[in-house]
Each structure stands twice: as C-alpha cells, then as structure tokens.
Amino acid sequence: MKFNSKLINDSMNNSYQLKIEQSINRSTMFNKAVVLKALKKCWALDFNPKWKPSNPTVDQDSVTSLMLYDIFGGEILKTPKPLKKGWHFYNRIDGKRFDFTKSKIGNLSLFNRFEDINASPEEVCNYFETEDYLTLRRRFIRAYEEAIGLKKYQYSVS
C-alpha cells in the first residue's frame, strides 16, 4: 500500500501524538545531534530488510525526509543518485541542509555535490509504504521525546 495522507492524518489524530508534535515544534529548536541520536534508534532490520549495522540508512532517505519535514518544517530537497537511477531526498531546515541518510563507502560520501532541487511531500510519498512512514514516525517521536525529556507528555494506560 503506497503512502496515503488521509490514513496518516486519521492514525495520528490522537491527542498524545499531537501533544508531542506540538511540543517539539513549539518548545525546542532543531538540534542535529538530538535528531541523529533519535533516528539511529529508529532504523532497524524489522523496518527495512536492507538494513545493516554498517549502513543503517540504506533506502531511508525518502521516508526520513518526509517525517522530518512533517515534524520540523522546512523543505524537502532532492539530488540525483550518483550510482543508480532515481533521487536522493534530504531536508533544509532553518536555512541549512541536513542529510541524515547520505550513503557512504567507507569514510567517503557518495554525495559530494547536492543540486538542492525542491521536492513536494506528494512526490516523496511515491517512494515508500504508508506503514513504513507510520512506524518511523512513531519510533522517532518516542526516541526524540526520550532524548529531550518530554516525560510530561508520556501516555499511560490505566
């Protein structure tokens, strides 16, 4: 099933998730180190069959860039992939480029030149399944909450 924005909106319409996202947007500035720490907890084998400890970001660029755009705003950008057909997606937040999923061979980045072409959320949605987005978003919010201490918004079941 391809990405469906209505499904996303319906599934994210609970007050807990909205409080977390509003709190992230209102009370914290974008912090690259905190975001990276949270993302590293989110990418895993059960989420992506191509996942490897040596390259946990493989094929995560589209879903990650949309999720970060939805939470922190900014822009989604793209550049051609250097070794294969298609696009590599990343973000510009507060005027700065952030690429948390840039591919590497050893210590060398495969993206030495970014074209910074604007991409729409609708375009990015064509590259992943809705369930992948929901899983990553849920995991990221929990990991980010833990990293910045938003304990007061933790949901408890009585």
C-alpha positions in Angstrom: 0.0 0.0 0.0 1.5 3.3 -1.1 1.5 6.4 1.2 -1.9 7.7 1.9 -2.1 11.1 3.6 -5.7 10.5 4.8 -4.6 7.3 6.6 -1.7 9.2 8.2 -3.9 12.0 9.4 -6.5 9.5 10.7 -4.0 7.4 12.5 -2.1 10.4 14.0 -5.2 12.1 15.3 -4.8 11.0 18.9 -4.1 13.7 21.5 -0.8 12.1 22.7 0.9 12.2 19.3 -0.4 15.7 18.7 0.8 17.0 22.0 4.3 15.5 21.4 4.5 17.1 17.9 3.2 20.5 19.1 5.7 20.4 22.0 8.5 19.5 19.6 7.6 22.3 17.3 7.0 25.0 20.0 9.5 24.3 22.7 12.6 23.0 21.0 14.9 24.2 18.3 16.1 21.8 15.7 19.1 20.1 17.1 21.1 17.9 14.7 22.8 15.8 17.3 19.5 15.0 19.1 17.7 14.2 15.8 20.5 11.9 14.7 20.5 10.1 18.0 16.8 9.5 17.8 17.0 8.4 14.1 19.7 5.9 14.9 17.3 4.2 17.4 14.6 4.1 14.7 16.3 2.4 11.8 16.4 -1.3 12.2 16.1 -4.6 10.3 12.4 -5.1 11.0 11.8 -1.7 9.4 14.0 -2.1 6.4 15.1 -5.6 5.1 18.2 -4.0 3.5 19.3 -2.6 6.9 22.9 -3.4 8.0 24.7 -2.2 11.1 27.4 -0.9 8.8 24.9 1.2 6.7 21.7 1.7 8.7 20.4 4.5 6.5 20.2 2.5 3.3 16.9 3.3 1.4 15.7 5.5 4.3 16.1 8.9 2.6 12.5 9.4 1.3 10.6 8.3 4.4 13.0 10.1 6.7 13.0 13.4 4.8 9.2 13.5 4.8 8.9 12.6 8.5 11.4 15.4 9.4 9.6 17.8 7.2 6.3 17.0 8.9 7.7 17.5 12.3 10.2 20.3 11.9 9.0 22.0 8.8 11.5 23.5 6.3 11.8 22.0 2.8 12.3 18.6 1.2 15.1 18.7 -1.4 16.4 16.1 -3.8 19.5 15.4 -5.9 20.2 12.7 -8.5 21.7 9.5 -7.0 25.3 9.2 -8.3 25.4 5.4 -8.8 21.9 4.5 -9.8 18.7 6.0 -11.2 16.4 7.9 -9.0 16.6 10.6 -6.4 18.1 11.1 -3.0 16.0 13.1 -0.6 17.1 15.3 2.3 16.0 18.4 4.1 16.6 22.1 4.5 15.6 23.3 8.0 16.1 26.8 9.2 18.0 27.5 6.0 20.6 24.7 6.5 20.9 21.4 4.6 20.5 18.3 6.6 21.1 14.8 5.1 20.9 12.2 7.8 20.8 9.3 5.2 23.7 10.1 3.0 25.3 7.0 1.7 28.9 6.2 2.3 31.5 3.8 1.1 34.0 3.6 3.9 34.5 7.1 5.0 33.7 8.6 1.6 30.4 10.2 1.0 28.6 9.3 -2.3 27.1 12.8 -2.4 29.8 15.4 -2.9 27.5 17.7 -4.8 23.9 18.5 -3.9 21.6 20.1 -6.5 19.1 21.2 -3.9 16.1 20.7 -6.2 12.8 21.3 -4.3 10.6 18.2 -3.9 7.0 18.1 -2.7 5.7 15.8 0.0 3.4 14.2 -2.6 6.4 13.3 -4.8 8.4 11.8 -1.8 5.4 9.7 -0.8 5.8 7.6 -4.0 9.0 6.0 -2.6 7.7 4.2 0.5 4.7 2.4 2.1 2.4 4.2 4.5 3.2 1.6 7.2 6.9 2.4 6.9 6.2 6.1 7.5 3.9 5.4 10.5 6.4 3.1 12.1 9.3 5.5 11.6 7.3 8.5 12.9 6.1 6.6 16.0 9.6 5.4 16.8 11.2 8.8 16.1 8.7 10.6 18.4 9.4 8.2 21.2 13.2 8.4 20.8 13.1 12.2 20.4 10.9 12.5 23.5 13.3 10.4 25.5 16.3 12.4 24.2 14.9 15.8 25.1 13.0 14.8 28.2 9.3 15.3 27.3 8.3 12.9 30.1 5.2 15.1 31.0 3.6 14.0 27.7 4.1 10.3 28.1 0.9 8.4 27.5 -0.1 6.0 30.2 -2.8 3.3 30.1 -4.8 3.0 33.3 
